[in-house]
Amino acid sequence: MKKVLVIAGTVLILALAALAVWLFSEKRGLEQKNQEMQELAELDKQEMENEYERFTLQYSEMMTQINNDSIIEQLTQEQMRTQQLLEELKRVKADNATEITRLKKELATVRNVLRQYIRMVDSLNQVNQALMAENTQVKDELAQQSRVNQGLQQEKQSLKEQVAIAAQLDATGITMTALNKREKAAKKIKDCKTLQVGFTIARNVTATNGNRTFYVRIQTPTGQALKAGTFAYENRQLEYSMKKVAEYSGEELTLQTYWPVNEYLEAGDYRVSIFAEGNMIGTRTFSFK
């Protein structure tokens, strides 16, 4: 009987020892599992923090890509909200399942909102690029049209100048005769009582019809003009010796003008110039003894 009790006691001791070993092993396993879960929770929390920070930076980048105050204000508000959630996450312990779950849902919401703004900003940028390209094209077309208009303006001005030149009158066959008191040609200039200047206005169908004033300017050998009055020529007043008003019809017109001599005229070269409509239309030099 005693032997049986000893055997039973030994078996009980061994069973208790085995139970203790098992319980210790289970405890170690649970502790290791809890540590692994804690590490996973910490990693999950760190990934969430990284994603929040990345979203905050993306909002900053988007704000540099657009020039719309209203949208920039919206992006700023979303960035502040994301930053606030990040600060909350940093304060929460990794094993606080309730708060971690809430902040993970908030993270999903932030991610969706961010995607919407990315699409919006990208669309705006595409529109802006298209508008800029169109604006550049319009500017190029306007510049091209401006060059064309400038060319047409220059061509028009050139045509005007050509027409003006074509319409300019031309005095030909200029003559100058020194007449004596009997109105005959004087042999010497000292016997001259009247200077007769004749000229012909050539035919010009381009010129407009109407009255014309012709100015005759006689310069003596000393360069002085025989003066009867002045007329406008090249932004100044020029002396003329005689003037003649005549109707011009575009056909050839011959005119005669006279200068009564009241002063001493010396021998030498006398220059005769004809003017009309602000232009010198003919000139010739005559020599008298």
C-alpha positions as CSV (number, residue, x, y, z in Angstrom):
1,M,0.0,0.0,0.0
2,K,2.8,2.3,0.9
3,K,4.5,1.5,-2.4
4,V,1.4,2.5,-4.3
5,L,1.1,5.8,-2.5
6,V,4.8,6.6,-3.4
7,I,4.1,5.8,-7.0
8,A,1.0,7.9,-7.1
9,G,2.8,10.8,-5.4
10,T,5.6,10.6,-8.0
11,V,3.2,10.6,-10.9
12,L,1.4,13.6,-9.4
13,I,4.7,15.5,-9.0
14,L,5.6,14.7,-12.6
15,A,2.2,15.9,-13.8
16,L,2.5,19.1,-11.9
17,A,6.0,19.7,-13.2
18,A,4.8,19.1,-16.8
19,L,1.8,21.4,-16.2
20,A,4.2,24.1,-14.9
21,V,6.4,23.7,-17.9
22,W,3.4,24.0,-20.2
23,L,2.1,27.0,-18.5
24,F,5.5,28.7,-18.6
25,S,5.8,27.9,-22.3
26,E,2.3,29.3,-23.0
27,K,3.1,32.4,-21.1
28,R,6.3,32.9,-23.1
29,G,4.4,32.3,-26.3
30,L,1.7,34.9,-25.4
31,E,4.3,37.4,-24.4
32,Q,6.1,36.9,-27.7
33,K,2.9,37.2,-29.7
34,N,1.9,40.3,-27.8
35,Q,5.3,41.9,-28.6
36,E,5.0,41.0,-32.2
37,M,1.5,42.5,-32.4
38,Q,2.8,45.6,-30.6
39,E,5.6,45.9,-33.2
40,L,3.1,45.5,-36.0
41,A,0.9,48.2,-34.5
42,E,3.8,50.5,-34.2
43,L,4.8,49.8,-37.9
44,D,1.2,50.4,-39.0
45,K,1.0,53.7,-37.1
46,Q,4.4,54.8,-38.5
47,E,3.1,54.1,-42.1
48,M,0.0,56.1,-41.4
49,E,2.1,59.0,-40.1
50,N,4.3,58.8,-43.2
51,E,1.2,58.9,-45.5
52,Y,-0.3,61.9,-43.7
53,E,3.0,63.7,-44.0
54,R,3.2,62.8,-47.7
55,F,-0.3,64.1,-48.3
56,T,0.6,67.4,-46.5
57,L,3.5,67.9,-48.9
58,Q,1.4,67.1,-51.9
59,Y,-1.0,69.9,-51.0
60,S,1.9,72.3,-50.8
61,E,3.2,71.2,-54.3
62,M,-0.3,71.6,-55.8
63,M,-0.6,75.1,-54.5
64,T,2.6,76.1,-56.4
65,Q,1.1,74.7,-59.7
66,I,-2.0,76.9,-59.9
67,N,-2.9,80.6,-59.9
68,N,-6.5,80.4,-58.6
69,D,-7.0,82.0,-55.2
70,S,-10.2,80.2,-54.5
71,I,-8.7,76.7,-55.1
72,I,-5.6,77.7,-53.2
73,E,-7.7,78.5,-50.2
74,Q,-9.5,75.2,-50.4
75,L,-6.2,73.3,-50.7
76,T,-4.9,75.3,-47.7
77,Q,-7.9,74.2,-45.6
78,E,-7.4,70.6,-46.6
79,Q,-3.7,70.7,-45.8
80,M,-4.4,72.2,-42.3
81,R,-7.0,69.4,-41.7
82,T,-4.5,66.7,-42.8
83,Q,-1.8,68.3,-40.5
84,Q,-4.3,68.3,-37.6
85,L,-5.0,64.6,-38.1
86,L,-1.3,63.9,-38.3
87,E,-0.8,65.6,-34.9
88,E,-3.6,63.6,-33.4
89,L,-2.1,60.3,-34.7
90,K,1.3,61.2,-33.2
91,R,-0.3,61.6,-29.8
92,V,-2.2,58.3,-30.0
93,K,-0.6,55.1,-28.7
94,A,-0.2,52.3,-31.2
95,D,-2.3,49.9,-29.0
96,N,-5.3,52.3,-28.9
97,A,-7.3,50.3,-31.5
98,T,-10.3,52.6,-31.4
99,E,-8.4,55.8,-32.2
100,I,-6.1,54.1,-34.7
101,T,-9.2,52.7,-36.5
102,R,-10.8,56.2,-36.6
103,L,-7.6,57.9,-37.9
104,K,-7.2,55.1,-40.5
105,K,-10.7,55.9,-41.8
106,E,-9.9,59.6,-41.8
107,L,-6.7,58.8,-43.7
108,A,-8.8,57.0,-46.4
109,T,-11.1,60.1,-46.6
110,V,-8.0,62.4,-46.9
111,R,-6.6,60.2,-49.7
112,N,-9.9,60.4,-51.7
113,V,-10.2,64.1,-51.3
114,L,-6.6,64.5,-52.4
115,R,-7.1,62.5,-55.5
116,Q,-10.1,64.7,-56.4
117,Y,-7.9,67.8,-56.1
118,I,-5.1,66.2,-58.1
119,R,-7.5,65.6,-60.9
120,M,-8.9,69.1,-60.6
121,V,-5.5,70.8,-60.6
122,D,-4.3,68.6,-63.5
123,S,-7.4,69.5,-65.5
124,L,-6.9,73.2,-64.8
125,N,-3.3,73.0,-65.8
126,Q,-4.2,71.3,-69.1
127,V,-6.8,74.1,-69.7
128,N,-4.2,76.8,-68.8
129,Q,-1.6,75.2,-71.1
130,A,-4.2,75.1,-73.9
131,L,-5.1,78.7,-73.3
132,M,-1.5,79.7,-73.2
133,A,-0.9,77.9,-76.4
134,E,-3.9,79.5,-77.9
135,N,-2.8,82.9,-76.6
136,T,0.6,82.4,-78.1
137,Q,-0.9,81.5,-81.4
138,V,-3.2,84.5,-81.3
139,K,-0.2,86.8,-80.5
140,D,1.7,85.3,-83.4
141,E,-1.2,85.8,-85.7
142,L,-1.7,89.4,-84.5
143,A,2.0,90.0,-85.0
144,Q,1.9,88.5,-88.4
145,Q,-1.2,90.6,-89.2
146,S,0.5,93.7,-87.9
147,R,3.5,93.0,-90.1
148,V,1.1,92.5,-93.1
149,N,-0.7,95.7,-92.2
150,Q,2.6,97.6,-91.8
151,G,3.7,96.2,-95.2
152,L,0.4,97.3,-96.7
153,Q,0.7,100.7,-95.1
154,Q,4.2,101.1,-96.5
155,E,3.0,100.0,-99.9
156,K,0.1,102.4,-99.7
157,Q,2.4,105.2,-98.7
158,S,4.7,104.3,-101.5
159,L,1.8,104.3,-104.0
160,K,0.7,107.7,-102.6
161,E,4.2,109.0,-103.1
162,Q,4.4,107.5,-106.6
163,V,1.0,109.1,-107.5
164,A,2.1,112.4,-106.0
165,I,5.3,112.2,-108.1
166,A,3.3,111.3,-111.2
167,A,0.9,114.1,-110.5
168,Q,3.7,116.7,-110.1
169,L,3.8,119.3,-112.7
170,D,6.8,119.8,-115.0
171,A,7.9,123.1,-116.4
172,T,9.8,122.8,-119.7
173,G,11.0,125.1,-122.4
174,I,12.0,127.8,-119.9
175,T,13.1,131.1,-121.6
176,M,14.3,134.4,-120.3
177,T,14.5,137.5,-122.5
178,A,15.9,140.9,-121.6
179,L,13.6,143.5,-123.3
180,N,14.6,147.1,-124.0
181,K,12.3,150.1,-123.8
182,R,10.9,149.2,-127.3
183,E,10.1,145.7,-126.0
184,K,12.7,144.2,-128.3
185,A,15.5,141.9,-127.2
186,A,18.3,143.9,-125.6
187,K,21.8,143.2,-126.7
188,K,23.1,144.1,-123.2
189,I,21.6,143.6,-119.8
190,K,22.2,147.2,-118.9
191,D,19.7,148.2,-121.6
192,C,17.0,145.9,-120.1
193,K,13.7,147.5,-119.0
194,T,11.7,144.2,-118.6
195,L,12.7,140.6,-118.0
196,Q,10.3,138.2,-119.7
197,V,10.2,134.6,-118.5
198,G,8.2,132.1,-120.4
199,F,7.7,128.4,-119.7
200,T,5.4,125.5,-120.7
201,I,3.6,123.2,-118.2
202,A,3.8,119.7,-119.7
203,R,0.7,117.6,-120.3
204,N,-0.1,115.5,-117.3
205,V,-3.4,113.6,-117.2
206,T,-2.6,112.3,-113.6
207,A,-2.7,115.8,-112.1
208,T,-6.0,117.2,-110.9
209,N,-7.6,120.0,-112.9
210,G,-8.1,123.5,-111.5
211,N,-6.4,126.8,-110.8
212,R,-2.6,126.7,-110.1
213,T,-0.3,129.4,-108.8
214,F,3.1,129.4,-110.4
215,Y,6.0,131.2,-108.8
216,V,9.0,132.5,-110.8
217,R,12.2,133.1,-108.9
218,I,15.0,135.0,-110.6
219,Q,18.5,135.0,-109.0
220,T,21.1,137.6,-110.1
221,P,24.8,136.7,-110.6
222,T,25.3,137.6,-106.9
223,G,22.8,135.0,-105.8
224,Q,20.2,137.6,-104.7
225,A,16.6,137.1,-105.7
226,L,14.6,139.8,-107.5
227,K,11.9,140.0,-104.9
228,A,8.2,140.8,-105.3
229,G,6.9,138.6,-102.4
230,T,7.3,135.3,-100.6
231,F,5.7,131.8,-100.7
232,A,5.9,128.7,-98.6
233,Y,8.5,126.2,-99.6
234,E,10.0,123.4,-97.6
235,N,8.9,124.8,-94.2
236,R,10.3,128.3,-94.9
237,Q,9.4,131.4,-96.8
238,L,11.2,131.8,-100.1
239,E,11.3,135.0,-102.3
240,Y,9.7,135.0,-105.7
241,S,10.0,137.5,-108.5
242,M,6.7,136.9,-110.4
243,K,3.7,134.7,-109.9
244,K,1.0,133.6,-112.3
245,V,-2.4,132.1,-111.6
246,A,-3.7,129.9,-114.4
247,E,-6.3,127.1,-114.9
248,Y,-4.7,123.8,-115.7
249,S,-6.7,121.1,-117.3
250,G,-4.0,118.4,-117.7
251,E,-3.1,119.6,-121.1
252,E,0.0,121.5,-122.2
253,L,-0.1,125.1,-121.0
254,T,2.3,127.9,-122.0
255,L,2.7,130.9,-119.7
256,Q,4.6,134.2,-119.8
257,T,5.6,136.4,-116.9
258,Y,7.2,139.8,-116.7
259,W,9.6,141.6,-114.3
260,P,9.8,145.5,-114.6
261,V,13.4,146.5,-114.1
262,N,13.8,149.3,-111.6
263,E,17.4,148.6,-110.5
264,Y,20.8,148.2,-112.1
265,L,21.3,144.7,-113.5
266,E,24.9,143.5,-114.0
267,A,26.1,141.1,-116.6
268,G,26.5,137.5,-115.7
269,D,24.5,134.3,-115.1
270,Y,20.8,134.6,-114.0
271,R,19.1,131.5,-112.6
272,V,15.3,131.0,-113.2
273,S,13.4,128.6,-111.1
274,I,9.7,127.7,-111.4
275,F,7.6,126.5,-108.4
276,A,4.1,125.2,-108.0
277,E,2.3,123.4,-105.2
278,G,5.4,123.5,-103.0
279,N,7.6,121.8,-105.5
280,M,10.3,123.2,-107.8
281,I,9.1,122.0,-111.2
282,G,11.9,123.5,-113.4
283,T,15.0,125.5,-113.5
284,R,17.5,127.0,-116.0
285,T,20.4,129.4,-116.1
286,F,20.8,132.2,-118.6
287,S,23.9,134.3,-119.3
288,F,23.8,138.0,-120.2
289,K,26.5,140.5,-121.3
